[in-house]
């Protein structure tokens, strides 16, 4: 029977769990308790590779954690002046690069928030002015 393009010779496909990988996994699954017991025994006997394997697979890796550190920041002045103070503190060794990066990100967020607040105030003022003009125009037309 000739094959037609786009048509499978086995439409149902191979049944899951019948391949070599599935057989290998099944064989290993039966031996896992013995393997783990032996690995733990080797680790207790001082086998560094066994120790390393057990620790790597059972404990999450430690992530670096920055300790809080005070930065010589001013509460007043422009955002640009504050950013310059952060960079100067980092250059002088008074702040770590990570702390300076976090402070600069905070200043950038503050700048965006101030911009949003300013735009909201401007829109409210324009809407109030537009509403007053519309009321005045209606009063002038109705008279």
Secondary structure, DSSP 4 states (H G I P E B T S, - for coil): -PPPTT--S-TT-PPTT-SHHHHHHHHHHHHHHHHHHHHHHHHHTT-HHHHHHHHHHHSPPPPP-PPP------SSS-HHHHHHHHHHHHHTTSS-HHHHHHHHHHHHHHHHHHHHHHHHHHHHHHHHHHHHHHHHHHHHHH-
